[in-house]
């Protein structure tokens, strides 16, 4: 099998395996105090591939703090959460999929608020384990009800 065919097959496999193949990325930090958090926003819209139905997002903790990072994404009454269970391992945690309530094509745009917060690795750990800055990366995109990548704005940091 020649290299061109192998490359095409690999690309096809990646598109069928990963819902984040055409995803966007955003990297930032979380502050040093125990209550620090990052509040972000993105909007899904119909770019010709269909109205948005969901936001799919993955969280990766790039640094190795003494705490874990938790992501919550919300729009209207819909929400989803995920975390990165292993800091600094170059892999994100499980993906969170958050519906915007428009699975029937009734939503033309949906704005999602994404909050990144610190959580203790162990429930009985001292509060001081939440001290220190952390660096994170998000991989995200919007899907239509037919699971096609649809319009996704860049992340805007609110806090």
N, C-alpha and C positions, 0 to 999 in steps of 0.2 A: 504494500500500500504506500503510495507516495505521500510526501509531507503535506501537500495541499489538501488532499482528501482527509488525512488524519486531523489536520487543523480544523477543517470544516466539521468533521464528526465531533471533535472535542467541543467546539463552539455550540453545536446543536445539543449535545449532552448537558452542557452548563446551562443553557437556556431552559431545558426541561427540568433540571434538578433544582436550580436556585431561583426563588422568586425575586431575588435582589440583583439579578444579572444586569439590569439597566438602571440600577439604583444610583442615588445621590449620596454624597458623604458630607459630614460636618464634624469638625474636631474643635474641642474647646477644653475648658477647665472648670472645676468646681472649687470654690474658695476654701480657706483653711479652717474656718470655725466649724464646730460640730453641726450647726444648723444651716450651713451653706447649702445652696441649691442652685441649679441652673434652670431657668424657665425659658423655653424656646417656642417658636411658632412656625408652622408651614401651612400652606394651603394647597388643596387638591382641586383640579379643575379639568373640564373637558377640553382637551387640546386636539380633538378630532378622532381620538381613539375611543371615545365613549365617556359618559359622565363618570365621575369618581364613585367608587363603592367602598373603598377601604384604604387605610394607610398601613403599610407594613414597615416595621422599624426594628433594627437590631442595635444593641448597645455593647460596646467594647471598652473595658477599662484598660487604658494604655499604660498607665503607671501602676505601681505596686503599693498602694496605701494599705493601712491596717484595717480598712473598712471595705465594704462592698458598695457598688452603685446600683440603684434601682431606678428604672424608667417607668413613668406613667404617662400614657398618651390619652387625651380626651378630646371629644367633640360632642357638643350637646349632652345627651344622656348616655353616650357610649364611651367606654374606656377599655384600656388594656394595659397590662404591666409585663415587664421582663426585667431581668438583671443579668449581670455577667458574673457567674459563680467563681471564676478564676481570674484574678487580676494579672495583667501583663503577659498573658499567654498567646497574644496575637490572634485570638479568636473571640467572636462575640458570643453572647449567651443566646438562648432561644429567641426566635423572632416573636414580636407581638404584632397581631393583626387587629386593627380597630376599624369596625364598620362605621360608616357615616350615616347609616340608615337609608342609603340610596341604592340598595341592591336592585330596585326596580327601575332605576334610571331617573328617579324623581329629584335628585340633588345635582345641581349644576356646579356648585363649589362647596367645599367644606374646609373650614379652618381648624387645625388641630393644635392643641397646646401640649407640649412635651415637657415634663418636669423630671429632672435628674436629681436624686437625693442620696445622701449617705445612709447606709444601714450597717449595723454591727454584724461582724462575721459570726459572733456567738451572742445569743440574747442576753447572757449575764456578763458580757464584757463591760469594762469600765467605759464611761462616756468619753474619756480621753482618747480612746481608740478611734474616735471620729475626727480628731484633729488632723490637719495637714491638707494641702492642696492635692487634687487628683486630676488627671488628664483623661478625657474620654473621647471616643469617636462613635458617631452614629452612621448607620447605613439605612437609607429609607427611600421609599417611593410610594406612589399612589397607583392603585389598580382599579380598573373598571370592573363591572360585574362579570365580564367575559375574561377576566384575568389578563387584560392587556395593560401595559404601562400607559398611564395617562398623565396629564399635566401635573407637575409638582414644582412648587416654588422653592427657592433657596430658604434655608433656615434663617429666621430672624431671632436674635437673642433679646428677650424682654427683661431678664434679670440674671 
